[in-house]
């Protein structure tokens, strides 16, 4: 899992860790740990197709490149 970055202090949800993991069906999934505005860190699991969409939409070469990005940017990558 990618190392967590310090909180930006901007009051926005931020990806603090990202990894490729195995889903229950044996397919790869992208698991993101997101620190929300209230301080709670929770996992967000994306199937392989959505994970590739996020990586492409964010211009990321790998899961680790998503660490430190605002959650809204990740969602925008998913929407493309």
Secondary structure, 3 states (H helix, E strand, C coil): CCCCCCCCCCCCCEEEEEEEEECCCCCEEEEEEEECCCCCEEEEEEEHHHHHHHHHHHCCCCHHHHCCCEHHHHHHHHHC
